[in-house]
Amino acid sequence: FWANFWARGFFAETVGRVEEATVQAYIREQRP
């Protein structure tokens, strides 16, 4: 249970960082 819980948290953190970077890049591209 704890291994799955840790893996899920690690995956969520990684995805969150990737999404944040993607949003930042998107905002930079949208600037005139």
C-alpha positions as CSV (number, residue, x, y, z in Angstrom):
1,F,0.0,0.0,0.0
2,W,2.7,2.5,1.0
3,A,4.7,1.8,-2.1
4,N,1.7,2.5,-4.3
5,F,0.9,5.6,-2.3
6,W,4.5,6.9,-2.7
7,A,4.5,6.1,-6.4
8,R,1.2,7.9,-6.9
9,G,2.5,11.0,-5.1
10,F,5.8,11.0,-7.1
11,F,3.9,10.6,-10.3
12,A,1.5,13.5,-9.4
13,E,4.4,15.7,-8.5
14,T,6.2,15.0,-11.7
15,V,3.1,15.6,-13.8
16,G,2.5,18.8,-11.9
17,R,5.9,20.1,-12.7
18,V,5.6,19.2,-16.4
19,E,2.2,20.9,-16.6
20,E,3.6,24.0,-14.9
21,A,6.4,24.2,-17.4
22,T,4.0,23.6,-20.3
23,V,1.7,26.4,-19.1
24,Q,4.7,28.8,-18.7
25,A,5.9,28.0,-22.2
26,Y,2.4,28.5,-23.6
27,I,2.0,31.9,-21.8
28,R,5.4,33.0,-23.3
29,E,4.3,32.0,-26.8
30,Q,1.0,33.9,-26.4
31,R,2.6,37.2,-25.5
32,P,2.6,39.7,-28.4
